[in-house]
Amino acid sequence: MPTDEMLKYYKYILDRYGKFIWRRCRKANIDTCLRNDIVQEVSLRLWQILANTSVERFRECEEMLVKGVTKNVLLMNLRDQKRRSQGYEMLGDANGLCYQPEESELCELSKYMTDADRKLLELYLQGFKLEEVAEIMGKKHSAVRQQKRRLEEKIRTLYKNNK
């Protein structure tokens, strides 16, 4: 449940970094319609991170989080545009979007992952370092490192079994 402090801080973050996010989109030559979607996606992801951590922890690395999330959302959208232009078909599933043919195996493997595994993988693929993932998830660095190792082994095993 969001507290008043979280809501005030979230508004502060959007006021402080909103123009930065918009300029980054413009610099990447993204059209105005898609810019609005990207700004909304960045703000949603920042809210999710804030909701899973405390205001104090978020405040410690706010600039890095805003820049990192913005960069990752932009790259993801640019990658999507490139894939669409190359004729890849977008496939929807319960765990998000994936693309044919490269990532269909990952979509299949994600059915066997726990929610914690999916969250770790999502944050790690967004470009966060393990220390940052641990902080966001509220776990110790060693626990996240071990979870990542086990997840990699699970993916390898499932991938070999599906081949």
VEXTI-633085 format. One record per residue (C-alpha): residue in three letters; chain; x negated, y, z; residue number from 0. Coordinates in Angstrom, 1 decimal. Example, Ala and Ser with C-alpha at 12.3 -4.5 7.8 and 13.67 -1.06 7.14 Angstrom:
// VEXTI-633085
+------+-----+--------+--------+--------+-----+
: type : mol :     xx :     yy :     zz : seq :
+------+-----+--------+--------+--------+-----+
:  ALA :   A :  -12.3 :   -4.5 :    7.8 :   0 :
:  SER :   A :  -13.7 :   -1.1 :    7.1 :   1 :
+------+-----+--------+--------+--------+-----+
END
This chain:
// VEXTI-633085
+------+-----+--------+--------+--------+-----+
: type : mol :     xx :     yy :     zz : seq :
+------+-----+--------+--------+--------+-----+
:  MET :   A :    0.0 :    0.0 :    0.0 :   0 :
:  PRO :   A :   -1.6 :    3.3 :   -1.0 :   1 :
:  THR :   A :   -2.2 :    5.8 :    1.7 :   2 :
:  ASP :   A :   -1.9 :    9.6 :    1.4 :   3 :
:  GLU :   A :   -5.7 :    9.8 :    1.6 :   4 :
:  MET :   A :   -6.1 :    7.4 :   -1.4 :   5 :
:  LEU :   A :   -3.5 :    9.3 :   -3.4 :   6 :
:  LYS :   A :   -5.1 :   12.7 :   -2.7 :   7 :
:  TYR :   A :   -8.6 :   11.3 :   -3.6 :   8 :
:  TYR :   A :   -7.3 :    9.7 :   -6.8 :   9 :
:  LYS :   A :   -5.8 :   13.0 :   -7.8 :  10 :
:  TYR :   A :   -9.1 :   14.7 :   -7.0 :  11 :
:  ILE :   A :  -11.0 :   12.1 :   -9.2 :  12 :
:  LEU :   A :   -8.6 :   12.7 :  -12.1 :  13 :
:  ASP :   A :   -8.9 :   16.5 :  -11.8 :  14 :
:  ARG :   A :  -12.7 :   16.4 :  -11.5 :  15 :
:  TYR :   A :  -13.4 :   13.8 :  -14.3 :  16 :
:  GLY :   A :  -10.4 :   14.1 :  -16.6 :  17 :
:  LYS :   A :  -12.2 :   16.5 :  -19.0 :  18 :
:  PHE :   A :  -15.3 :   14.4 :  -19.0 :  19 :
:  ILE :   A :  -13.3 :   11.3 :  -20.0 :  20 :
:  TRP :   A :  -11.5 :   13.3 :  -22.7 :  21 :
:  ARG :   A :  -14.8 :   14.7 :  -24.1 :  22 :
:  ARG :   A :  -16.4 :   11.3 :  -24.2 :  23 :
:  CYS :   A :  -13.5 :   10.0 :  -26.3 :  24 :
:  ARG :   A :  -13.7 :   13.0 :  -28.6 :  25 :
:  LYS :   A :  -17.5 :   12.5 :  -28.9 :  26 :
:  ALA :   A :  -16.9 :    8.9 :  -30.0 :  27 :
:  ASN :   A :  -14.6 :   10.1 :  -32.8 :  28 :
:  ILE :   A :  -11.5 :    8.5 :  -31.4 :  29 :
:  ASP :   A :   -8.2 :   10.0 :  -32.7 :  30 :
:  THR :   A :   -6.0 :   12.0 :  -30.3 :  31 :
:  CYS :   A :   -3.3 :    9.3 :  -30.0 :  32 :
:  LEU :   A :   -5.8 :    6.6 :  -28.9 :  33 :
:  ARG :   A :   -7.6 :    9.1 :  -26.7 :  34 :
:  ASN :   A :   -4.5 :    9.4 :  -24.5 :  35 :
:  ASP :   A :   -4.4 :    5.6 :  -24.2 :  36 :
:  ILE :   A :   -8.0 :    5.4 :  -23.3 :  37 :
:  VAL :   A :   -7.7 :    8.1 :  -20.6 :  38 :
:  GLN :   A :   -4.8 :    6.3 :  -19.2 :  39 :
:  GLU :   A :   -6.7 :    3.0 :  -19.2 :  40 :
:  VAL :   A :   -9.7 :    4.5 :  -17.5 :  41 :
:  SER :   A :   -7.5 :    6.1 :  -14.8 :  42 :
:  LEU :   A :   -5.7 :    2.8 :  -14.3 :  43 :
:  ARG :   A :   -8.9 :    0.9 :  -13.9 :  44 :
:  LEU :   A :  -10.2 :    3.5 :  -11.5 :  45 :
:  TRP :   A :   -7.0 :    3.2 :   -9.4 :  46 :
:  GLN :   A :   -7.4 :   -0.6 :   -9.3 :  47 :
:  ILE :   A :  -11.0 :   -0.2 :   -8.1 :  48 :
:  LEU :   A :   -9.9 :    2.4 :   -5.5 :  49 :
:  ALA :   A :   -7.1 :    0.1 :   -4.3 :  50 :
:  ASN :   A :   -9.5 :   -2.8 :   -3.8 :  51 :
:  THR :   A :  -12.1 :   -0.7 :   -1.9 :  52 :
:  SER :   A :  -12.0 :    2.0 :    0.7 :  53 :
:  VAL :   A :  -12.1 :    5.7 :   -0.2 :  54 :
:  GLU :   A :  -15.5 :    6.0 :    1.5 :  55 :
:  ARG :   A :  -17.0 :    3.2 :   -0.5 :  56 :
:  PHE :   A :  -15.6 :    4.6 :   -3.7 :  57 :
:  ARG :   A :  -16.8 :    8.1 :   -2.9 :  58 :
:  GLU :   A :  -20.4 :    6.8 :   -2.5 :  59 :
:  CYS :   A :  -20.6 :    5.8 :   -6.2 :  60 :
:  GLU :   A :  -17.7 :    7.8 :   -7.8 :  61 :
:  GLU :   A :  -19.7 :    9.3 :  -10.6 :  62 :
:  MET :   A :  -21.3 :    6.0 :  -11.6 :  63 :
:  LEU :   A :  -17.9 :    4.3 :  -11.5 :  64 :
:  VAL :   A :  -16.2 :    6.9 :  -13.6 :  65 :
:  LYS :   A :  -19.0 :    7.0 :  -16.2 :  66 :
:  GLY :   A :  -19.3 :    3.2 :  -16.3 :  67 :
:  VAL :   A :  -15.6 :    2.5 :  -16.6 :  68 :
:  THR :   A :  -15.2 :    5.2 :  -19.2 :  69 :
:  LYS :   A :  -18.1 :    3.8 :  -21.2 :  70 :
:  ASN :   A :  -16.8 :    0.2 :  -21.0 :  71 :
:  VAL :   A :  -13.2 :    1.1 :  -22.0 :  72 :
:  LEU :   A :  -14.5 :    3.2 :  -24.9 :  73 :
:  LEU :   A :  -16.8 :    0.3 :  -26.1 :  74 :
:  MET :   A :  -14.0 :   -2.2 :  -25.7 :  75 :
:  ASN :   A :  -11.7 :    0.0 :  -27.8 :  76 :
:  LEU :   A :  -14.3 :    0.6 :  -30.5 :  77 :
:  ARG :   A :  -15.0 :   -3.2 :  -30.6 :  78 :
:  ASP :   A :  -11.3 :   -3.8 :  -31.0 :  79 :
:  GLN :   A :  -11.0 :   -1.4 :  -33.8 :  80 :
:  LYS :   A :  -14.0 :   -3.0 :  -35.6 :  81 :
:  ARG :   A :  -12.5 :   -6.5 :  -35.1 :  82 :
:  ARG :   A :   -9.1 :   -5.3 :  -36.5 :  83 :
:  SER :   A :  -10.9 :   -3.8 :  -39.5 :  84 :
:  GLN :   A :  -12.7 :   -7.1 :  -40.1 :  85 :
:  GLY :   A :   -9.4 :   -9.0 :  -40.2 :  86 :
:  TYR :   A :   -9.6 :  -10.8 :  -36.8 :  87 :
:  GLU :   A :   -6.2 :  -11.8 :  -35.5 :  88 :
:  MET :   A :   -5.4 :  -10.7 :  -32.0 :  89 :
:  LEU :   A :   -4.0 :  -13.5 :  -29.8 :  90 :
:  GLY :   A :   -2.1 :  -12.7 :  -26.6 :  91 :
:  ASP :   A :   -2.1 :  -14.9 :  -23.5 :  92 :
:  ALA :   A :   -1.4 :  -14.7 :  -19.8 :  93 :
:  ASN :   A :   -4.9 :  -13.6 :  -19.1 :  94 :
:  GLY :   A :   -5.1 :  -10.7 :  -21.5 :  95 :
:  LEU :   A :   -6.0 :  -10.4 :  -25.2 :  96 :
:  CYS :   A :   -8.6 :  -12.5 :  -26.9 :  97 :
:  TYR :   A :   -9.7 :  -12.7 :  -30.5 :  98 :
:  GLN :   A :   -9.9 :  -15.4 :  -33.0 :  99 :
:  PRO :   A :  -12.3 :  -17.1 :  -33.7 : 100 :
:  GLU :   A :  -15.1 :  -16.2 :  -31.3 : 101 :
:  GLU :   A :  -13.3 :  -15.9 :  -28.0 : 102 :
:  SER :   A :  -10.6 :  -18.5 :  -28.3 : 103 :
:  GLU :   A :  -12.7 :  -20.9 :  -26.3 : 104 :
:  LEU :   A :  -13.0 :  -18.4 :  -23.5 : 105 :
:  CYS :   A :   -9.3 :  -17.9 :  -23.4 : 106 :
:  GLU :   A :   -8.8 :  -21.7 :  -23.2 : 107 :
:  LEU :   A :  -11.4 :  -22.0 :  -20.4 : 108 :
:  SER :   A :   -9.9 :  -19.1 :  -18.4 : 109 :
:  LYS :   A :   -6.9 :  -21.3 :  -17.7 : 110 :
:  TYR :   A :   -9.1 :  -23.4 :  -15.4 : 111 :
:  MET :   A :  -10.5 :  -20.4 :  -13.5 : 112 :
:  THR :   A :   -9.2 :  -19.1 :  -10.2 : 113 :
:  ASP :   A :   -8.1 :  -15.4 :   -9.8 : 114 :
:  ALA :   A :  -11.3 :  -14.6 :   -8.0 : 115 :
:  ASP :   A :  -13.3 :  -16.1 :  -10.9 : 116 :
:  ARG :   A :  -11.4 :  -14.1 :  -13.5 : 117 :
:  LYS :   A :  -11.9 :  -10.9 :  -11.5 : 118 :
:  LEU :   A :  -15.6 :  -11.5 :  -11.1 : 119 :
:  LEU :   A :  -16.0 :  -12.3 :  -14.8 : 120 :
:  GLU :   A :  -13.9 :   -9.3 :  -15.8 : 121 :
:  LEU :   A :  -16.0 :   -6.9 :  -13.7 : 122 :
:  TYR :   A :  -19.3 :   -8.5 :  -14.8 : 123 :
:  LEU :   A :  -18.3 :   -8.3 :  -18.5 : 124 :
:  GLN :   A :  -17.4 :   -4.7 :  -18.0 : 125 :
:  GLY :   A :  -21.0 :   -4.0 :  -17.2 : 126 :
:  PHE :   A :  -21.1 :   -3.8 :  -13.5 : 127 :
:  LYS :   A :  -24.1 :   -5.2 :  -11.7 : 128 :
:  LEU :   A :  -23.6 :   -8.0 :   -9.2 : 129 :
:  GLU :   A :  -24.2 :   -5.5 :   -6.3 : 130 :
:  GLU :   A :  -21.4 :   -3.3 :   -7.6 : 131 :
:  VAL :   A :  -19.1 :   -6.3 :   -8.2 : 132 :
:  ALA :   A :  -19.7 :   -7.4 :   -4.6 : 133 :
:  GLU :   A :  -18.9 :   -3.9 :   -3.3 : 134 :
:  ILE :   A :  -15.7 :   -3.7 :   -5.4 : 135 :
:  MET :   A :  -14.6 :   -7.2 :   -4.4 : 136 :
:  GLY :   A :  -15.5 :   -6.5 :   -0.7 : 137 :
:  LYS :   A :  -17.8 :   -9.5 :   -0.5 : 138 :
:  LYS :   A :  -21.5 :  -10.0 :    0.3 : 139 :
:  HIS :   A :  -23.9 :   -9.8 :   -2.6 : 140 :
:  SER :   A :  -25.1 :  -13.4 :   -1.9 : 141 :
:  ALA :   A :  -21.5 :  -14.7 :   -2.0 : 142 :
:  VAL :   A :  -20.8 :  -13.1 :   -5.3 : 143 :
:  ARG :   A :  -24.1 :  -14.3 :   -6.8 : 144 :
:  GLN :   A :  -23.2 :  -17.9 :   -5.6 : 145 :
:  GLN :   A :  -19.7 :  -17.5 :   -7.0 : 146 :
:  LYS :   A :  -21.1 :  -16.4 :  -10.4 : 147 :
:  ARG :   A :  -23.5 :  -19.3 :  -10.5 : 148 :
:  ARG :   A :  -20.7 :  -21.7 :   -9.8 : 149 :
:  LEU :   A :  -18.5 :  -20.0 :  -12.4 : 150 :
:  GLU :   A :  -21.2 :  -20.3 :  -15.0 : 151 :
:  GLU :   A :  -21.6 :  -24.0 :  -14.2 : 152 :
:  LYS :   A :  -17.8 :  -24.5 :  -14.4 : 153 :
:  ILE :   A :  -17.7 :  -22.7 :  -17.8 : 154 :
:  ARG :   A :  -20.6 :  -24.8 :  -19.1 : 155 :
:  THR :   A :  -18.9 :  -28.1 :  -18.0 : 156 :
:  LEU :   A :  -15.5 :  -27.1 :  -19.3 : 157 :
:  TYR :   A :  -17.0 :  -25.9 :  -22.6 : 158 :
:  LYS :   A :  -18.8 :  -29.2 :  -23.1 : 159 :
:  ASN :   A :  -15.7 :  -31.2 :  -22.2 : 160 :
:  ASN :   A :  -13.6 :  -29.2 :  -24.7 : 161 :
:  LYS :   A :  -16.0 :  -29.8 :  -27.6 : 162 :
+------+-----+--------+--------+--------+-----+
END
